[in-house]
């Protein structure tokens, strides 16, 4: 089975969040099932620099007004097709915006170009390669099914995965004439969305099947609170919707072999975690005493509930806890957490930005991780935490609900608990959850059971990859027989 994946980022080459981790791990997980994945990605400078050698396999004289080259490369088991359009991708800043954080004004063209080329590849444009199915990820690739529907690849099935429906790729209607689509595509059953061009909306209308990254999130986005205006579109495609929870790359995230740790360990050698705790305390200038060490590895935004966390930091410290924070986001939330750090030297430490090796050490050295998201399609951070014996404290939403077993009395008695859940996402509710954490931490036997049970949880891609293969096979069979 040949699958063309389309994504705007992929680990370990370029990453801003969990999308990259999924795009990088899923091809490896599918391979044992007989799925050959080639992944189409933009030719960002950072990505090309890491790849080094590439082969030019074809050129496109006109991709939305730009000449393009398609490069082929292999990297750490990934088979990549890189869209090289210097005018669109070779620039300073991040993947989606400049150094100030402002979105690039031509993002509509940058990611429409990616989708356009995906549709061309789906139609067999590359000699010797005909994918059986196209798997597009998030709004940046969501126009691929649209171009397929209105082009030569209309018979090739497609899957669109929603990683976060809050990010939709909405653009001014003035861009539509430049997209190379027929005029009738600007309609309510395609890309038109409240008189704008909606990339995710168009993909949802056009894809053969839609997946989200957890079963609970698939249900939540049918509701106004979580659907972000697209709940009606989702409801109209209900029979084509499924939720498949993400996994993680258990080779990259393995405390027994992780090169980023001060000391490696396993579920049978938890005492070795203390070396990582000591290293983490040094990195954040925290007191390494007997109180529980909490961590946050997150975008510091309202969606992630970081404002709620800021409201309970003082209480966390008053109970003897410490907090290490890694992330960046909304300036007012960054300031609130920085103020907390200033108020509590030795108890609260903060690093602004993102540091992949440090995020590994934080999972290995912290006792618990706090994830108070207002909505969370899947979340990978809690899966990393389970793998590393860092007990998750999570809001009861989306993939957090699906992947964590709450440490209530029955679950503790049955020895199946893996973390702590709370709702609603308010300071009072989070405070109550933290008190439960402190009580459990005070009993070493209970705490060790929580850690070891979490570390024994299956957070790999094995089961989810099998579900994707089943979905792919059904779609290909349906299209072949129709």
C-alpha positions as CSV (number, residue, x, y, z in Angstrom):
1,X,0.0,0.0,0.0
2,X,1.4,3.4,-1.1
3,X,0.4,6.4,1.0
4,X,1.4,10.0,0.2
5,X,1.4,12.0,3.5
6,X,1.3,15.8,3.3
7,X,2.4,17.9,6.3
8,X,3.9,21.3,7.0
9,X,6.3,20.0,9.6
10,X,7.9,16.7,10.5
11,X,10.2,15.5,13.4
12,X,13.2,15.4,13.6
13,X,13.7,18.0,10.8
14,X,11.3,20.9,11.6
15,X,8.9,21.2,14.5
16,X,6.6,23.6,16.2
17,X,4.3,21.1,18.0
18,X,2.7,17.7,18.2
19,X,1.9,17.7,14.4
20,X,5.6,17.2,13.6
21,X,5.9,14.3,16.1
22,X,2.9,12.5,14.6
23,X,4.0,13.1,11.0
24,X,7.5,11.8,11.9
25,X,6.4,8.8,13.8
26,X,3.3,7.4,11.9
27,X,5.3,6.3,8.8
28,X,7.5,4.2,11.0
29,X,4.5,2.6,12.7
30,X,2.8,1.9,9.4
31,X,5.7,0.2,7.8
32,X,5.3,-3.2,9.6
33,X,1.8,-3.3,8.2
34,X,3.1,-3.1,4.6
35,X,2.4,0.6,4.1
36,X,5.0,2.6,2.2
37,X,4.8,6.2,3.1
38,X,6.3,9.1,1.2
39,X,5.9,12.5,3.0
40,X,5.6,15.8,1.1
41,X,6.9,18.7,3.1
42,X,7.9,22.3,2.3
43,X,11.6,23.1,1.6
44,X,12.3,25.3,4.5
45,X,16.0,26.4,5.0
46,X,16.3,24.5,8.3
47,X,14.9,21.3,6.8
48,X,17.2,21.4,3.7
49,X,20.2,22.1,5.9
50,X,19.6,19.0,8.0
51,X,18.9,16.9,5.0
52,X,22.1,17.8,3.2
53,X,22.0,15.6,0.0
54,X,18.8,15.5,-2.0
55,X,17.9,14.4,-5.5
56,X,15.8,16.5,-7.9
57,X,13.2,14.2,-9.3
58,X,11.0,16.6,-11.2
59,X,10.2,20.2,-11.8
60,X,6.9,22.1,-12.0
61,X,7.0,25.2,-14.4
62,X,4.1,26.8,-12.6
63,X,2.9,26.2,-9.1
64,X,0.5,29.1,-8.4
65,X,2.8,31.4,-10.3
66,X,6.1,30.0,-9.1
67,X,8.6,27.6,-10.6
68,X,9.2,24.6,-8.3
69,X,11.4,21.6,-7.9
70,X,10.6,18.4,-6.2
71,X,13.5,16.9,-4.2
72,X,13.7,13.4,-2.9
73,X,15.6,12.4,0.3
74,X,15.8,9.8,3.0
75,X,16.3,10.7,6.6
76,X,16.3,8.5,9.7
77,X,13.9,6.0,8.0
78,X,11.6,8.7,6.5
79,X,11.1,8.9,2.7
80,X,10.7,12.5,1.9
81,X,9.5,14.5,-1.1
82,X,10.5,18.1,-0.5
83,X,8.8,21.0,-2.4
84,X,11.5,23.5,-3.2
85,X,10.1,26.9,-4.0
86,X,12.6,29.5,-2.7
87,X,10.2,32.4,-3.1
88,X,7.8,30.8,-0.7
89,X,9.9,28.9,1.8
90,X,13.4,30.3,1.8
91,X,13.0,33.1,4.3
92,X,14.0,34.2,7.8
93,X,11.7,33.5,10.8
94,X,9.7,30.4,11.7
95,X,7.7,28.0,9.7
96,X,4.5,30.1,9.6
97,X,5.6,33.6,10.6
98,X,8.4,36.1,11.0
99,X,10.7,36.8,14.0
100,X,8.0,39.0,15.6
101,X,5.5,36.1,15.6
102,X,3.3,37.7,12.9
103,X,2.0,35.2,10.2
104,X,3.5,35.5,6.8
105,X,1.1,37.4,4.6
106,X,1.4,34.8,1.8
107,X,0.7,31.7,3.9
108,X,-2.3,31.2,1.8
109,X,0.0,30.7,-1.3
110,X,2.7,28.8,0.6
111,X,0.3,26.0,1.7
112,X,-2.0,26.1,-1.3
113,X,1.2,25.3,-3.3
114,X,2.0,22.4,-1.0
115,X,-1.6,21.0,-1.5
116,X,-1.5,21.7,-5.3
117,X,1.6,19.6,-5.7
118,X,0.2,16.9,-3.5
119,X,-2.8,16.6,-5.9
120,X,-0.5,16.4,-8.9
121,X,1.5,13.6,-7.2
122,X,-1.8,11.8,-6.5
123,X,-2.6,12.0,-10.2
124,X,0.7,10.3,-11.0
125,X,2.8,13.3,-12.0
126,X,6.0,11.7,-10.7
127,X,7.2,8.9,-13.0
128,X,7.0,5.5,-11.4
129,X,5.0,6.6,-8.4
130,X,1.2,6.3,-8.0
131,X,0.0,6.6,-4.4
132,X,-3.1,4.6,-3.5
133,X,-4.2,7.2,-0.9
134,X,-3.3,10.7,0.2
135,X,-3.2,11.5,4.0
136,X,-3.3,15.3,4.7
137,X,-2.6,16.8,8.1
138,X,-4.3,20.0,9.4
139,X,-5.2,23.1,7.5
140,X,-1.8,23.6,5.9
141,X,-2.4,20.4,3.8
142,X,-6.2,20.5,3.8
143,X,-6.5,21.9,0.3
144,X,-4.9,18.7,-1.1
145,X,-8.3,16.9,-1.1
146,X,-9.9,20.0,-2.7
147,X,-7.4,20.1,-5.6
148,X,-7.8,16.3,-5.9
149,X,-11.6,16.6,-6.2
150,X,-11.4,19.2,-8.9
151,X,-8.5,17.7,-10.8
152,X,-7.1,14.5,-12.3
153,X,-6.8,12.7,-8.9
154,X,-10.5,12.7,-8.1
155,X,-10.7,8.9,-7.9
156,X,-7.8,8.7,-5.4
157,X,-9.1,8.4,-1.8
158,X,-8.0,10.9,0.8
159,X,-7.9,11.2,4.6
160,X,-7.8,14.6,6.4
161,X,-6.6,14.5,10.0
162,X,-7.6,17.4,12.3
163,X,-4.9,17.9,14.9
164,X,-6.5,21.1,16.2
165,X,-9.7,22.5,14.7
166,X,-9.0,26.0,16.2
167,X,-6.5,26.5,13.4
168,X,-8.4,26.6,10.2
169,X,-6.5,28.6,7.5
170,X,-9.1,31.3,6.9
171,X,-8.2,33.9,4.2
172,X,-9.7,36.9,2.4
173,X,-11.9,36.0,-0.6
174,X,-9.6,38.0,-2.8
175,X,-7.1,35.2,-2.9
176,X,-9.5,32.8,-4.6
177,X,-8.8,33.7,-8.2
178,X,-5.2,32.8,-7.6
179,X,-5.7,29.3,-6.3
180,X,-6.3,27.7,-9.7
181,X,-9.6,26.3,-8.8
182,X,-12.8,26.5,-10.9
183,X,-15.1,29.3,-10.0
184,X,-17.8,27.0,-8.7
185,X,-15.4,25.8,-5.9
186,X,-16.1,29.1,-4.1
187,X,-19.3,27.6,-2.7
188,X,-20.7,26.5,0.6
189,X,-20.1,22.8,-0.2
190,X,-16.4,23.5,-0.9
191,X,-14.0,26.3,0.2
192,X,-16.4,29.2,0.8
193,X,-16.8,29.9,4.5
194,X,-18.7,33.0,5.6
195,X,-17.5,34.8,2.4
196,X,-13.9,33.8,3.1
197,X,-11.7,31.0,1.8
198,X,-11.5,28.3,4.4
199,X,-8.7,25.7,3.8
200,X,-9.7,23.4,6.6
201,X,-13.4,23.8,5.8
202,X,-12.7,22.9,2.1
203,X,-10.7,19.9,3.1
204,X,-13.5,18.7,5.4
205,X,-16.0,18.9,2.5
206,X,-13.7,17.2,0.0
207,X,-11.8,14.5,1.9
208,X,-13.0,10.9,1.5
209,X,-12.6,10.4,5.3
210,X,-11.9,12.6,8.3
211,X,-10.0,11.6,11.4
212,X,-9.3,13.4,14.6
213,X,-6.5,12.5,17.0
214,X,-8.6,11.0,19.8
215,X,-12.1,9.5,20.0
216,X,-13.3,12.1,22.6
217,X,-12.2,15.0,20.4
218,X,-14.1,13.5,17.6
219,X,-17.2,13.8,19.7
220,X,-16.3,17.2,21.2
221,X,-15.9,19.0,17.8
222,X,-19.6,18.2,17.1
223,X,-20.4,20.7,19.9
224,X,-20.5,24.5,19.5
225,X,-18.0,24.9,22.4
226,X,-15.3,22.9,20.6
227,X,-16.2,22.9,16.9
228,X,-15.0,26.5,16.4
229,X,-17.8,27.2,13.9
230,X,-17.2,24.0,11.9
231,X,-19.4,21.7,14.0
232,X,-22.1,21.8,11.3
233,X,-19.7,20.7,8.6
234,X,-18.4,18.0,10.8
235,X,-22.0,16.8,11.6
236,X,-22.7,16.6,7.9
237,X,-19.7,14.2,7.5
238,X,-20.4,12.2,10.6
239,X,-20.4,8.8,8.8
240,X,-16.9,9.6,7.5
241,X,-15.5,10.7,10.9
242,X,-13.4,8.7,13.3
243,X,-11.2,9.4,16.2
244,X,-7.8,7.6,16.4
245,X,-5.7,8.4,19.4
246,X,-2.1,9.4,18.7
247,X,0.9,7.4,19.9
248,X,4.5,8.3,20.4
249,X,7.8,7.1,19.0
250,X,8.9,4.8,21.9
251,X,12.4,4.6,20.5
252,X,12.9,8.4,20.7
253,X,11.0,8.6,24.0
254,X,12.6,5.8,26.1
255,X,14.0,6.7,29.5
256,X,16.2,3.6,29.4
257,X,18.2,4.8,26.4
258,X,17.4,8.6,26.1
259,X,20.7,10.5,25.5
260,X,19.3,13.7,26.9
261,X,19.0,12.4,30.5
262,X,21.5,12.7,33.3
263,X,20.9,9.1,34.1
264,X,18.9,6.4,32.3
265,X,16.3,4.3,34.1
266,X,13.3,2.0,33.7
267,X,10.2,1.0,35.7
268,X,12.3,-1.4,37.7
269,X,15.0,1.2,38.5
270,X,13.0,4.3,39.4
271,X,15.6,5.3,42.0
272,X,17.8,6.4,39.2
273,X,15.4,9.2,38.4
274,X,16.8,11.2,41.3
275,X,19.9,12.1,39.2
276,X,17.6,13.7,36.6
277,X,15.7,15.5,39.3
278,X,18.9,17.0,40.6
279,X,20.0,18.0,37.1
280,X,16.6,19.6,36.5
281,X,16.7,21.6,39.7
282,X,20.1,22.9,38.8
283,X,18.9,23.9,35.3
284,X,16.0,25.9,36.8
285,X,17.8,27.0,40.0
286,X,15.3,25.2,42.2
287,X,15.7,23.8,45.7
288,X,16.1,20.0,45.5
289,X,14.2,19.2,48.7
290,X,11.6,16.5,49.4
291,X,8.5,18.3,48.0
292,X,7.0,17.2,44.7
293,X,8.5,18.8,41.6
294,X,5.9,19.7,39.0
295,X,6.6,20.7,35.4
296,X,5.0,22.4,32.5
297,X,6.1,21.8,28.9
298,X,3.6,23.8,26.8
299,X,2.6,26.7,24.7
300,X,1.7,29.4,27.3
301,X,-1.8,30.2,26.0
302,X,-5.4,30.3,27.2
303,X,-6.2,27.2,25.2
304,X,-3.6,25.3,27.3
305,X,-5.1,26.7,30.6
306,X,-1.9,28.4,31.5
307,X,-3.7,31.4,33.0
308,X,-5.4,29.0,35.4
309,X,-2.1,27.5,36.4
310,X,-0.7,31.0,37.1
311,X,-3.6,31.6,39.5
312,X,-2.7,28.5,41.6
313,X,1.1,28.8,41.7
314,X,1.2,30.4,45.1
315,X,-0.9,27.6,46.5
316,X,1.3,25.0,44.9
317,X,4.3,26.5,46.5
318,X,2.6,26.9,49.9
319,X,2.0,23.2,50.0
320,X,5.7,22.5,49.5
321,X,5.7,22.0,45.7
322,X,8.1,23.3,43.1
323,X,7.4,24.2,39.5
324,X,9.6,24.2,36.3
325,X,8.1,25.8,33.3
326,X,9.3,25.5,29.6
327,X,7.3,27.3,26.9
328,X,6.3,30.5,25.3
329,X,3.1,32.1,24.1
330,X,0.7,34.9,25.0
331,X,2.7,37.8,26.5
332,X,0.4,38.4,29.4
333,X,0.5,34.7,30.5
334,X,4.3,34.7,30.1
335,X,4.4,37.8,32.4
336,X,2.1,36.2,35.0
337,X,4.2,33.1,35.2
338,X,7.4,35.1,35.2
339,X,6.0,37.2,38.1
340,X,5.3,33.9,40.0
341,X,8.9,32.8,39.4
342,X,10.2,36.2,40.7
343,X,8.0,35.8,43.8
344,X,9.2,32.3,44.6
345,X,13.0,32.0,43.9
346,X,14.1,28.4,44.4
347,X,10.5,27.2,44.1
348,X,9.5,28.3,40.6
349,X,11.8,28.4,37.6
350,X,11.0,29.3,34.0
351,X,12.7,29.0,30.6
352,X,11.0,30.9,27.7
353,X,11.1,29.2,24.4
354,X,11.3,25.5,23.4
355,X,14.2,23.1,23.9
356,X,13.8,19.5,22.8
357,X,16.6,18.0,24.9
358,X,15.4,19.9,28.0
359,X,11.8,18.7,27.5
360,X,13.1,15.1,27.8
361,X,15.0,15.9,31.0
362,X,11.9,17.6,32.4
363,X,9.8,14.5,31.9
364,X,12.6,12.4,33.5
365,X,13.2,14.7,36.5
366,X,9.8,15.9,37.5
367,X,7.4,14.1,39.7
368,X,4.3,15.3,37.9
369,X,3.3,17.3,34.8
370,X,0.4,19.8,34.8
371,X,-1.7,20.0,31.7
372,X,-4.8,22.1,32.4
373,X,-6.0,22.5,28.8
374,X,-9.4,24.0,28.0
375,X,-9.4,21.7,25.0
376,X,-6.8,19.2,23.9
377,X,-7.4,17.2,20.7
378,X,-5.0,14.5,21.8
379,X,-1.9,15.8,23.5
380,X,1.4,14.0,23.4
381,X,3.0,15.5,26.5
382,X,1.0,13.3,28.8
383,X,2.0,10.3,26.8
384,X,5.7,11.2,27.2
385,X,5.0,11.7,30.9
386,X,3.5,8.3,31.3
387,X,6.5,6.7,29.5
388,X,8.9,8.6,31.9
389,X,7.1,8.0,35.2
390,X,6.1,11.6,35.5
391,X,2.5,11.5,36.7
392,X,0.1,13.6,34.6
393,X,-2.4,16.1,36.1
394,X,-4.8,16.8,33.3
395,X,-8.1,18.5,32.5
396,X,-10.9,16.2,31.6
397,X,-11.1,16.9,27.9
398,X,-10.2,15.4,24.5
399,X,-7.3,13.0,24.3
400,X,-6.4,13.8,27.9
401,X,-9.6,12.0,29.0
402,X,-8.9,9.1,26.6
403,X,-5.3,8.4,27.7
404,X,-5.2,9.0,31.5
405,X,-7.0,6.9,34.2
406,X,-7.9,9.0,37.1
407,X,-6.5,8.1,40.5
408,X,-9.9,7.8,42.2
409,X,-10.4,5.4,45.1
410,X,-11.6,2.5,42.9
411,X,-8.7,2.9,40.3
412,X,-6.1,3.1,43.1
413,X,-7.5,0.0,44.7
414,X,-7.5,-1.8,41.4
415,X,-3.9,-0.5,40.7
416,X,-4.9,0.8,37.3
417,X,-4.6,4.6,38.0
418,X,-2.1,6.6,35.9
419,X,-2.8,10.2,36.8
420,X,-5.2,12.8,38.0
421,X,-8.1,14.4,36.1
422,X,-10.1,17.5,36.9
423,X,-12.9,19.6,35.6
424,X,-14.0,22.3,35.0
425,X,-10.8,24.2,34.1
426,X,-10.9,26.7,36.9
427,X,-8.4,27.6,39.6
428,X,-10.6,26.0,42.3
429,X,-10.8,22.7,40.4
430,X,-7.1,22.6,39.6
431,X,-6.3,23.4,43.3
432,X,-8.4,20.4,44.4
433,X,-6.6,18.2,41.9
434,X,-3.2,19.4,43.2
435,X,-4.3,18.6,46.8
436,X,-5.0,15.1,45.7
437,X,-1.5,14.9,44.1
438,X,0.1,16.1,47.3
439,X,-1.8,13.5,49.3
440,X,-0.8,10.7,47.0
441,X,2.8,11.9,46.9
442,X,3.0,11.7,50.7
443,X,2.5,7.9,50.4
444,X,5.5,6.5,48.6
445,X,3.8,3.2,47.9
446,X,0.9,4.8,46.1
447,X,3.1,7.2,44.2
448,X,5.4,4.4,42.9
449,X,2.4,2.4,41.8
450,X,1.2,5.5,39.8
451,X,4.6,5.8,38.2
452,X,5.1,2.2,37.3
453,X,1.5,1.7,36.0
454,X,2.0,4.7,33.7
455,X,5.3,3.4,32.5
456,X,3.7,0.1,31.6
457,X,0.9,1.8,29.6
458,X,0.9,1.2,25.9
459,X,1.6,4.6,24.5
460,X,3.1,3.4,21.2
461,X,1.6,3.7,17.8
462,X,0.9,-0.1,17.5
463,X,-2.8,-0.1,18.0
464,X,-3.5,3.2,16.3
465,X,-1.4,2.3,13.3
466,X,-3.5,-0.8,12.8
467,X,-6.6,1.4,12.9
468,X,-5.2,3.7,10.2
469,X,-4.3,0.7,8.0
470,X,-7.8,-0.6,8.4
471,X,-9.2,2.8,7.4
472,X,-6.9,3.1,4.4
473,X,-7.7,-0.4,3.2
474,X,-11.4,0.2,3.4
475,X,-11.2,3.5,1.5
476,X,-9.0,2.0,-1.2
477,X,-11.3,-1.0,-1.6
478,X,-14.4,1.2,-1.8
479,X,-12.9,3.4,-4.5
480,X,-11.7,0.3,-6.4
481,X,-15.1,-1.3,-6.4
482,X,-17.1,1.8,-7.2
